[in-house]
Amino acid sequence: MTSDVKEGPMITLSNGLSIPILGIGTSPVGGYSHEAMVCALKECGVRHIDTARLYKCEDLVAKSVKESGVARKELFYTSKAWPTQFGYDEVKKTLKKSLKDLGVEYVDLYLLHWPICPSGTKNPKELIAESWQALEECYQQGLCKSIGVSNFEEQHLNDLKETWTVVPHMNQIELHVFNYPKKLIEFCENLGIKITAYSPLAKGKALIHPDVLKIAEEHKCTPSQLLNKWITQKGIITIPKSTKPDRVKENSKIVDINLTPDNVAKLDDISNHEMFSVCVVTQQNIDEWGASLE
């Protein structure tokens, strides 16, 4: 499969589909910003939109895209099914709801959002396997141009590997200087699975780290630009989220920054001494947030 998306640096998935290396996130933290999305599309040339059924903003994204005037063929849409929407039939229904709200005939990438299944699931491994089968069929039907997972660790991927006929094209994971899962990234790369980094700024915590500030000053760029470039220079997609147009503009200006091997090594090393997650999801979260979607 080929892509009509042509603007900005791209990464090629294992099926030949091109995905913009820089996207914009729409997670519910801080709310959805129509102004920021229109700015990203119209003024910054951002062409990759990351959303999810859980975020409850797919219809808002559609309105922003319409106002931006950017054509569908220029855009790359990623969306996701929440675990309470897992199951062979349910995943298909959920994808179709996303297509309707986004106002599109297909999404470019569709993911299983988390590997934590709802409470009371008798066989989580089986539920994820049948959900993946549904995604494979939607992929073959052209309802999604690529398929993948999110927040899957090695064991989850090994379990899925027992039944998959299509290897996931993507694993979207929390990735920033405080959480750099190098072993998982290498595991995915060996399978041909690309990586997308969410929370690349560690919800703002990475912006004030002394090493980040020092290297940003060296390159005459902002800390957020440095952190996103650290990710994309590794060939990993980044999807920073902001509700402020000026921040969106800032995040989009990373092409001309070139980090030295020493810069990269210094940033890589931070998580060896200060490792933590900024996105902890519990079983209770899966159930409660899922209940809000019903």
N, C-alpha and C positions, 0 to 999 in steps of 0.2 A: 504494500500500500504506500502511496505517496501523499504528501501534504500540500495544500495550497498556501499554507502559511509561509511568508517569505521575509518578514521583517525581523531584524535583530539576530544575534548569535543563536545557533540552534544545536541541539543534540539529536542524534539519530537513534531511535529505538531498534530493537532486534528485528522488528518486522519492516524496517525501512521508513517508518513514519518519523517526521521531524517535529520536535517539540522545542519551543523557545526556552532558552536556558534561564531567562528571567521572567517570572510571572508575578501576579498580585494575588495575595490571599484574601479570603472573605470570612475568616473565622468570626464567631459571634463576640469575641472579646473586644469591647469598645464600641460594638454596634456596627452596622453597615453604613458606609458613606457613599452616597450617590455621587457627590462632588468629586471625591477622590478617585472613584472608578472612572468617571468620565475624563478626568484629568489624565489618568494613566493611559487610557486608550487614545484620546484625542491629541494630547500634548506630548506624551512621553514615548509613544510608539510601543507600549506594552501590548502584547498580543496573546498572552497566556493568562487565563482566568481560572483560579482554583476555588472551587466551592464544594458543597456537600449538602445532602438532604438535611442533615442535622442543623446546618446553619440557618435554615429557613429564610434564605434570601435569594433563591434562584429566580424568582419572579422580579425581584428588585434588580438583579444583574441584567435581566432582559431589558428592563426599562433604561438602564444606564447605557447598555450597548446601542439601543435604538437612538438615544440622544447623541451618542458619540459619532454616529454615522459610519462606523467601521463595518465593513461587510462581513457576513458570516464566514466566507471562505478565507478571510485573513486571520481568523481567531482560532485559538486552541482552548477548548473547554475541558476541564477536569471536574468530575463530580464523584460522589462516594455514597455507598449504602451503609447505614448504621447497623450494628449487630442485631438489633431488634427487628430489622427488616431482612435478615438472612433467611435462607430457605430457597429452594428451587423456584417456586412460583412467586414468592414475595420479592425476591431480588429483581425479577423481570418487571413486576408491577411498579416497584420503586424507581427503576430506571426510566420507565415510561412516564412516570409523574414528573421526574426531573426534566425530561425532554419537553414535556408540555409547558412547565413553568419557565424554562429557559427559552422556549419558543424556537426550538431547533429540531431537526430530524435525526441528529446523532450527536453524541459527545465524542471528543477526540480521545479521552481516557476515562475509564470508569474503574473505581477501586472498591475493595472491601475495606471499610474504614478502620476496624480494630479486630484483632483475633480473640477478643474476650467475648464469649457468647452470653446471652441473657441467662439470668438465674433460672434453674429448673431444666436447662438443656441437658437431655440424657446423654447425648453423644456429641460434644462440641466439634470433634474432628470430622465427624460425618456431616454435621450441619455446614461447616465451612466448605467441605468437599462438594456438597450438592449446590451450594451457593456459587462456587467457582464454576461448576458445570453450567449453571445458568448464564454466567458471564461469558463463558466460551461460546455458548450458542448465540448470545446477543452480539458477540464479536463477529461470528460467522455471518450473521444476518445484517451486519453493517450498522447496528444501532450504537455501537461504540467502535472507534477505529483502533483502539488498543485497550488492554485491560491490565489490572495490577492489584496490588494490595497496599495497605498502609499500617505501619507499626508492627509488622511481622518480624519476629526474631528467627534465628536459624532453625529452631525446632519447629516453628509453625510452617516454615517453608519446606522443611523435610517431610512433614506430615502431608502437606498439600501435594508434594512431588509424587507421592504414591499413586495419585489418581489423576493428576492434570494431564491434558493432552496439549495444552498451550501453556508454555512457560510464562509467568507474569512478565509483562514488559517493564513494570515499575514497582518499586517499593518506596513509598513516601514515609519518611521517618523524621523524628525530632533530631535536628543536627545543628550544633553551634559549638563555639569554642569550649563550652563547659560539658558538652556531650558529643564527643566525636567517636562513634562506634566503628573504628577502623576495621575490626575483624568482620563485623556484619557487612560492611560495605564491600570488602574483598570477597566475601562469600557470595554476595549478590552479583558482583561483577563476573565472577567465575561461571555463573549460570546465565550470563547475558542480561541480567536485570539491572536497569538503570535506577538511580537514586534521585529522589526529590527531597530537599531539606525544608522542613517547616520550622517556624520559630527561629530563623537564622540569627536573630539578634538576642535570643534568650529573653524575650519579653523586656528588652531594654537593659538587662543586667550586664550584658557583654559590652555595652557602649562605654562603660566607665572603667573597664579593666586597664591597669597601667600599661601592659604590653600592647593592647589594642590602641590606646591613645598615642603611645610612642611611635608605633609603626604608621599610624594614620598621619601623624605629623610629618614623618619622613617622606610620605608620598603626597603630601598636601591634599589629602582627601578627608572626608568625615569618617568617624568610626563605623557608621552603618554601611558606607560604601566599601570600606575595607573588609568588613565581615562578610558582605555578600560576594565580594571579589574572591576572598579566600575560598569560598564554596565553589563558585563557578570555575575558578582556575583549575579545580580538580575534576572538571567535567561533570559536576553535579548541578542539578536544577535548583534554583532558590525561589521561594515564593513569599517574600516579605509582605506583611499586611500593615497598612496604615490608613487612618481615617482623615489624614491631613494631606492636601494636595502638595504642599511644599516638601513633605517627607517622601511622598511618592516620586516627585521629581528627583529628589536627592538619591533615592534608591536606584533609580533608572540610569544614573550616570556612572557606570563602573567599567565600561568597555576599555578605556584608555589606561586603567591602572594595571601595572604589571608587578606582582610581588616577586621578590627574590627567593631563592631556595631557603635562605636563612630566615626570611620573614615567615614563610609557610611553616617551617620547622618550629619556630617560636610559638606560633598560633596553635599548631598541632599539639604542642606540649602542654598547653594550659589545662586540658582535661585530665592529664596524668596527675595533676596536683589539686585541681579544683573541679571535680566531676559532680554534676548534679543535673536533674531534669527540671524543666519548668512546666511540663505538661504530664501530670500524673493522673491517670484515669483508672478508677476503681470499678469493681463489679456493681456497686451501688450507682455510680455515674451512668454506666451502660444502661441499667434498668430505668433509672429516673429520667434521664435525658431521652431515652427511647420512648417512654410513656408520653412525653410531650409531643411526639410525632404522630401519635395515633388519632 
